[in-house]
Amino acid sequence: MSLLDFARGPAIHVSLIILVAGICWRLLGVLVLTRGADLSRPRDAFGNFKGYRMVFSRAWPSDEFRTTTRYQTVLAYLFHLGTLGVVFLIVPHIEFIAGLTGWSWPGVPNFIGIALGTVALVSLIALIMRRLSRPEVYNSNVGDYLTWVIVALPLVTGLMAFAHVGPRYETMLALHILSAALLFAWFPFSKLMHAFWFVFSRAQSGIAYAHKGVRI
């Protein structure tokens, strides 16, 4: 079995099993947590409903913090949107998803895919550099930086494979698939789970604030 066959076969499929099973397990762990008795009623009849609005209303900083967080916020949106574009709009990725699910949609031209990957990678590096330059603000640990590296690897190897830079194309493609497999397997056990956790944490905070009459 060649490296590419291993990457396309056992590696990526086992990592997808770990990804799905890990996410389901961790979400189940949150959903079965017992909640204490609600000892205070919301200030109005729609308090809990308004609390859930916070999931979306806090997607952008409040006016008071907009200036000081602009750099972080803009780069974070560029990274997330660029990464989503890379995952769901590049033709080879769409074909991979179609092979798993049967769902397919039109992709973007290669140059747009390269642009999206470049934006995602550059913004990611800029975010890492900001963390390194302001450790007292972000208080990052080794696990945080390891996660950044694991996220960056598929972007780097994907761009190298697109541009035919580095080892022969088949080897570079295998490294790209293996780096994606590593990311899939790492995802459920890292802070990348914030892709799901943010819904629960914001909703819980929103409900708590609604009980106190805070404007959501």
C-alpha positions as a Markdown table, in Angstrom:
| # | Residue | x | y | z |
|---|---|---|---|---|
| 1 | Met | 0.0 | 0.0 | 0.0 |
| 2 | Ser | 1.4 | 3.4 | -1.0 |
| 3 | Leu | 1.4 | 6.4 | 1.2 |
| 4 | Leu | -1.4 | 8.0 | -0.9 |
| 5 | Asp | -3.5 | 4.8 | -0.7 |
| 6 | Phe | -3.1 | 4.7 | 3.1 |
| 7 | Ala | -4.0 | 8.4 | 3.4 |
| 8 | Arg | -7.1 | 8.0 | 1.1 |
| 9 | Gly | -8.2 | 4.8 | 2.8 |
| 10 | Pro | -7.6 | 3.8 | 6.4 |
| 11 | Ala | -6.2 | 7.1 | 7.7 |
| 12 | Ile | -9.0 | 9.5 | 6.5 |
| 13 | His | -11.8 | 7.0 | 7.3 |
| 14 | Val | -10.7 | 6.2 | 10.8 |
| 15 | Ser | -10.2 | 9.9 | 11.5 |
| 16 | Leu | -13.7 | 10.6 | 10.3 |
| 17 | Ile | -15.1 | 8.0 | 12.6 |
| 18 | Ile | -13.1 | 9.5 | 15.5 |
| 19 | Leu | -14.4 | 13.0 | 14.5 |
| 20 | Val | -18.1 | 12.0 | 14.4 |
| 21 | Ala | -18.0 | 9.7 | 17.4 |
| 22 | Gly | -16.0 | 12.2 | 19.5 |
| 23 | Ile | -18.3 | 15.1 | 18.7 |
| 24 | Cys | -21.4 | 13.1 | 19.5 |
| 25 | Trp | -19.9 | 11.9 | 22.7 |
| 26 | Arg | -18.9 | 15.3 | 23.9 |
| 27 | Leu | -22.2 | 16.9 | 22.9 |
| 28 | Leu | -24.0 | 14.1 | 24.7 |
| 29 | Gly | -22.0 | 14.8 | 27.8 |
| 30 | Val | -23.2 | 18.4 | 27.8 |
| 31 | Leu | -26.8 | 17.6 | 27.0 |
| 32 | Val | -27.2 | 15.1 | 29.9 |
| 33 | Leu | -25.8 | 17.5 | 32.5 |
| 34 | Thr | -28.4 | 18.1 | 35.1 |
| 35 | Arg | -29.5 | 21.7 | 35.7 |
| 36 | Gly | -30.4 | 23.1 | 39.0 |
| 37 | Ala | -33.9 | 24.3 | 39.8 |
| 38 | Asp | -34.8 | 27.6 | 38.3 |
| 39 | Leu | -35.1 | 29.8 | 41.4 |
| 40 | Ser | -35.6 | 33.1 | 39.6 |
| 41 | Arg | -38.2 | 33.8 | 36.9 |
| 42 | Pro | -37.3 | 35.9 | 33.9 |
| 43 | Arg | -38.2 | 39.6 | 34.0 |
| 44 | Asp | -40.7 | 39.0 | 31.3 |
| 45 | Ala | -42.6 | 36.1 | 29.7 |
| 46 | Phe | -40.1 | 35.8 | 26.9 |
| 47 | Gly | -37.0 | 35.9 | 29.0 |
| 48 | Asn | -35.6 | 32.5 | 28.0 |
| 49 | Phe | -36.4 | 33.0 | 24.4 |
| 50 | Lys | -34.6 | 36.3 | 24.4 |
| 51 | Gly | -31.7 | 34.6 | 26.1 |
| 52 | Tyr | -31.2 | 32.3 | 23.1 |
| 53 | Arg | -31.0 | 35.4 | 20.9 |
| 54 | Met | -27.5 | 36.0 | 22.4 |
| 55 | Val | -26.2 | 33.1 | 20.3 |
| 56 | Phe | -26.3 | 35.4 | 17.3 |
| 57 | Ser | -26.4 | 38.9 | 18.9 |
| 58 | Arg | -22.9 | 38.4 | 20.3 |
| 59 | Ala | -21.4 | 37.4 | 16.9 |
| 60 | Trp | -19.9 | 40.9 | 16.8 |
| 61 | Pro | -18.4 | 42.9 | 19.7 |
| 62 | Ser | -20.5 | 45.6 | 21.4 |
| 63 | Asp | -19.8 | 49.2 | 20.5 |
| 64 | Glu | -17.8 | 49.7 | 23.7 |
| 65 | Phe | -15.2 | 47.1 | 22.7 |
| 66 | Arg | -15.3 | 47.4 | 18.9 |
| 67 | Thr | -12.2 | 49.6 | 18.5 |
| 68 | Thr | -10.0 | 47.6 | 20.9 |
| 69 | Thr | -11.0 | 44.2 | 19.4 |
| 70 | Arg | -11.2 | 45.2 | 15.7 |
| 71 | Tyr | -7.9 | 43.5 | 14.7 |
| 72 | Gln | -8.8 | 40.2 | 16.4 |
| 73 | Thr | -12.4 | 40.2 | 15.2 |
| 74 | Val | -11.6 | 41.0 | 11.5 |
| 75 | Leu | -8.8 | 38.4 | 11.4 |
| 76 | Ala | -11.0 | 35.8 | 13.1 |
| 77 | Tyr | -13.8 | 36.3 | 10.6 |
| 78 | Leu | -11.3 | 36.2 | 7.7 |
| 79 | Phe | -9.9 | 32.9 | 9.0 |
| 80 | His | -13.2 | 31.2 | 9.6 |
| 81 | Leu | -14.8 | 32.4 | 6.4 |
| 82 | Gly | -11.7 | 31.5 | 4.4 |
| 83 | Thr | -11.5 | 28.1 | 5.9 |
| 84 | Leu | -15.2 | 27.4 | 5.3 |
| 85 | Gly | -14.7 | 28.4 | 1.7 |
| 86 | Val | -11.7 | 26.1 | 1.3 |
| 87 | Val | -13.6 | 23.2 | 2.9 |
| 88 | Phe | -16.9 | 23.5 | 1.0 |
| 89 | Leu | -16.1 | 25.3 | -2.3 |
| 90 | Ile | -13.0 | 23.7 | -3.7 |
| 91 | Val | -13.9 | 21.0 | -6.3 |
| 92 | Pro | -11.7 | 18.2 | -4.9 |
| 93 | His | -13.2 | 18.7 | -1.4 |
| 94 | Ile | -16.7 | 18.7 | -2.9 |
| 95 | Glu | -16.0 | 15.5 | -4.6 |
| 96 | Phe | -14.7 | 14.0 | -1.4 |
| 97 | Ile | -17.9 | 15.1 | 0.5 |
| 98 | Ala | -20.0 | 13.7 | -2.4 |
| 99 | Gly | -18.3 | 10.4 | -2.1 |
| 100 | Leu | -19.3 | 10.2 | 1.5 |
| 101 | Thr | -22.8 | 11.7 | 1.5 |
| 102 | Gly | -23.9 | 11.8 | -2.1 |
| 103 | Trp | -24.4 | 15.6 | -1.8 |
| 104 | Ser | -22.7 | 17.8 | -4.4 |
| 105 | Trp | -22.8 | 21.4 | -5.6 |
| 106 | Pro | -20.8 | 23.6 | -8.0 |
| 107 | Gly | -17.3 | 24.5 | -6.9 |
| 108 | Val | -15.2 | 27.6 | -7.5 |
| 109 | Pro | -12.3 | 28.0 | -10.0 |
| 110 | Asn | -8.8 | 27.0 | -8.7 |
| 111 | Phe | -7.5 | 30.5 | -8.4 |
| 112 | Ile | -10.4 | 31.4 | -6.0 |
| 113 | Gly | -9.6 | 28.3 | -4.0 |
| 114 | Ile | -6.0 | 29.3 | -3.7 |
| 115 | Ala | -7.0 | 32.8 | -2.7 |
| 116 | Leu | -9.3 | 31.5 | 0.0 |
| 117 | Gly | -6.6 | 29.2 | 1.3 |
| 118 | Thr | -4.1 | 32.0 | 1.3 |
| 119 | Val | -6.5 | 34.4 | 3.2 |
| 120 | Ala | -7.2 | 31.6 | 5.8 |
| 121 | Leu | -3.5 | 30.8 | 6.3 |
| 122 | Val | -2.3 | 34.4 | 6.4 |
| 123 | Ser | -5.0 | 35.4 | 8.9 |
| 124 | Leu | -4.2 | 32.4 | 11.0 |
| 125 | Ile | -0.5 | 33.3 | 11.1 |
| 126 | Ala | -1.5 | 36.9 | 12.0 |
| 127 | Leu | -3.6 | 35.6 | 14.9 |
| 128 | Ile | -0.8 | 33.4 | 16.2 |
| 129 | Met | 1.6 | 36.3 | 16.0 |
| 130 | Arg | -0.8 | 38.5 | 18.0 |
| 131 | Arg | -1.0 | 35.8 | 20.7 |
| 132 | Leu | 2.8 | 35.5 | 20.8 |
| 133 | Ser | 3.2 | 39.2 | 21.2 |
| 134 | Arg | 0.6 | 39.6 | 23.9 |
| 135 | Pro | 0.8 | 36.6 | 26.2 |
| 136 | Glu | -0.6 | 38.5 | 29.1 |
| 137 | Val | -3.9 | 39.0 | 27.2 |
| 138 | Tyr | -4.5 | 35.5 | 25.7 |
| 139 | Asn | -2.7 | 33.3 | 28.3 |
| 140 | Ser | -2.2 | 30.6 | 25.7 |
| 141 | Asn | -0.7 | 27.2 | 26.6 |
| 142 | Val | 1.1 | 24.5 | 24.6 |
| 143 | Gly | -2.2 | 22.8 | 23.7 |
| 144 | Asp | -3.4 | 26.1 | 22.1 |
| 145 | Tyr | -0.4 | 26.4 | 19.9 |
| 146 | Leu | -0.4 | 22.7 | 19.0 |
| 147 | Thr | -4.0 | 23.2 | 17.8 |
| 148 | Trp | -3.0 | 26.2 | 15.7 |
| 149 | Val | -0.3 | 24.1 | 14.0 |
| 150 | Ile | -2.7 | 21.2 | 13.4 |
| 151 | Val | -5.2 | 23.6 | 11.8 |
| 152 | Ala | -2.5 | 25.2 | 9.7 |
| 153 | Leu | -1.0 | 22.0 | 8.3 |
| 154 | Pro | -3.9 | 21.2 | 5.9 |
| 155 | Leu | -3.9 | 24.7 | 4.6 |
| 156 | Val | -0.1 | 24.7 | 4.0 |
| 157 | Thr | 0.0 | 21.2 | 2.4 |
| 158 | Gly | -3.1 | 22.0 | 0.4 |
| 159 | Leu | -1.6 | 25.2 | -1.1 |
| 160 | Met | 1.6 | 23.3 | -1.8 |
| 161 | Ala | -0.2 | 20.6 | -3.6 |
| 162 | Phe | -2.2 | 23.1 | -5.6 |
| 163 | Ala | 1.0 | 24.9 | -6.6 |
| 164 | His | 3.0 | 21.7 | -7.2 |
| 165 | Val | 5.6 | 22.9 | -4.7 |
| 166 | Gly | 7.7 | 20.5 | -2.7 |
| 167 | Pro | 7.7 | 16.7 | -3.1 |
| 168 | Arg | 6.0 | 15.0 | -6.1 |
| 169 | Tyr | 2.3 | 15.7 | -6.3 |
| 170 | Glu | 1.2 | 12.3 | -5.1 |
| 171 | Thr | 3.3 | 12.5 | -2.0 |
| 172 | Met | 2.2 | 16.1 | -1.3 |
| 173 | Leu | -1.4 | 15.1 | -1.7 |
| 174 | Ala | -0.9 | 12.2 | 0.7 |
| 175 | Leu | 0.6 | 14.6 | 3.2 |
| 176 | His | -2.4 | 16.9 | 2.8 |
| 177 | Ile | -4.9 | 14.1 | 3.4 |
| 178 | Leu | -2.9 | 12.9 | 6.4 |
| 179 | Ser | -2.8 | 16.4 | 7.9 |
| 180 | Ala | -6.6 | 16.6 | 7.4 |
| 181 | Ala | -7.0 | 13.2 | 9.1 |
| 182 | Leu | -4.9 | 14.5 | 12.0 |
| 183 | Leu | -7.1 | 17.5 | 12.3 |
| 184 | Phe | -10.3 | 15.4 | 12.2 |
| 185 | Ala | -9.0 | 13.1 | 15.0 |
| 186 | Trp | -7.8 | 16.0 | 17.1 |
| 187 | Phe | -10.9 | 18.1 | 16.7 |
| 188 | Pro | -13.3 | 16.6 | 19.3 |
| 189 | Phe | -10.6 | 16.6 | 22.1 |
| 190 | Ser | -9.4 | 20.2 | 21.6 |
| 191 | Lys | -10.7 | 23.8 | 21.9 |
| 192 | Leu | -11.8 | 23.4 | 18.3 |
| 193 | Met | -15.0 | 22.1 | 19.9 |
| 194 | His | -15.9 | 25.8 | 20.3 |
| 195 | Ala | -17.5 | 25.3 | 16.9 |
| 196 | Phe | -20.3 | 23.6 | 18.8 |
| 197 | Trp | -19.7 | 24.9 | 22.4 |
| 198 | Phe | -20.3 | 28.5 | 21.5 |
| 199 | Val | -24.1 | 27.8 | 21.0 |
| 200 | Phe | -24.4 | 26.3 | 24.5 |
| 201 | Ser | -22.3 | 28.9 | 26.3 |
| 202 | Arg | -23.9 | 31.9 | 24.7 |
| 203 | Ala | -27.4 | 30.6 | 25.2 |
| 204 | Gln | -26.7 | 29.8 | 28.8 |
| 205 | Ser | -25.3 | 33.3 | 29.4 |
| 206 | Gly | -28.2 | 34.9 | 27.5 |
| 207 | Ile | -30.7 | 33.0 | 29.7 |
| 208 | Ala | -28.9 | 34.1 | 32.8 |
| 209 | Tyr | -28.8 | 37.7 | 31.6 |
| 210 | Ala | -32.5 | 37.6 | 30.6 |
| 211 | His | -33.4 | 36.6 | 34.2 |
| 212 | Lys | -31.7 | 39.7 | 35.4 |
| 213 | Gly | -33.4 | 42.0 | 32.9 |
| 214 | Val | -30.2 | 42.6 | 30.9 |
| 215 | Arg | -30.8 | 43.8 | 27.4 |
| 216 | Ile | -29.7 | 41.0 | 25.0 |
